[in-house]
Amino acid sequence: AVTDLVFLVDGSWSVGRENFKFIRSFIWAMAGAFDIGEDKTRVAVVQYSSDTRTEFNLNQYYRRPDVLRAIKNLPYKGGNTMTGV
């Protein structure tokens, strides 16, 4: 499948570090199921709490090992839960 996958991740304190590990594992498994490439599936991750932070863009990684490594190394952001703002 050719697609752009963008994960919007709640990284607020209400999630907690342990739950964030589960979120990261889910993203890793989902992204790993696709054929990653410039003309195939592209992946991006944005994390939000008090503000948003783009962890990596769609055009940053074009190889599955690079995408999976970036997901594995996603830091827990922390911050207030601002889902409705």
N, C-alpha and C positions, 0 to 999 in steps of 0.2 A: 504494500500500500504506500502511496505517495501522500504525505500529509505534513502539516506543521503542528507539532504538539507543544502547547504552552501550559505549563503547570503553574497555577497560582496557589501559593502555599501560605497558610496562616502560621507565622513564626512568633506569635505573641506569647507572653508569659502564661496565658490561660491554657495554652496547649501543653507546655512543660517539656523539658528535655527528653524524657523517656518517650512520650508520645511523638515527639518530633523525629525520633529514630525510626518509629513505625512508618511515619509519613515518608521519610527519606527512602526506606526500603520499598514502599509501594511505588514511588516514582521510579526508582531504580529498576524494578521488575517490569513496570509498564513500558518504559523507554527501551529497555533491553529486548523487548519482544518485537521491535520494529527494525527494519533494514535502514540504518542511519547513513545518510550521505547528502551531498549538496543537491542532487537531483532526485533524492528519495525522501526519507523522513528526516525532518529537522526538529530539534528539541530546544526549548527555552524554559527557564525557571525564573519566576518572580516571587519574592517573599514579601509579605506585608505584616505590619503590626501598627505601631504609631505612624509609620510612613512606609513607603514601598522601596524595595531594593531589587534591581534586576541582577540576578546571580549570574546568568549568562544568556546571551541572545541567540536567536535562531541561526545566525550566520557565524557563530563562534566555533562550533565543533562539527566536523563532518565524518568522524569515525566513531563507531560504537564504543570502543575502549575509552576514548577521550570523554564522551558524554557520560558514561557510567562512572568514570573517575571523578568528574566534576560533581555529579550527584552525590556520590559517596562522601565527598569532602564538603558538602553544603554545611555552612555554619548555622547554628541556631541563633536567630536574630534577637529574640526577646522584644519586649515593648508592650505597650497597651493594646488591647483588642479594639480595633477601630473598624469593624466590619461594616457598620452602617454609615460611615462618614464618606 
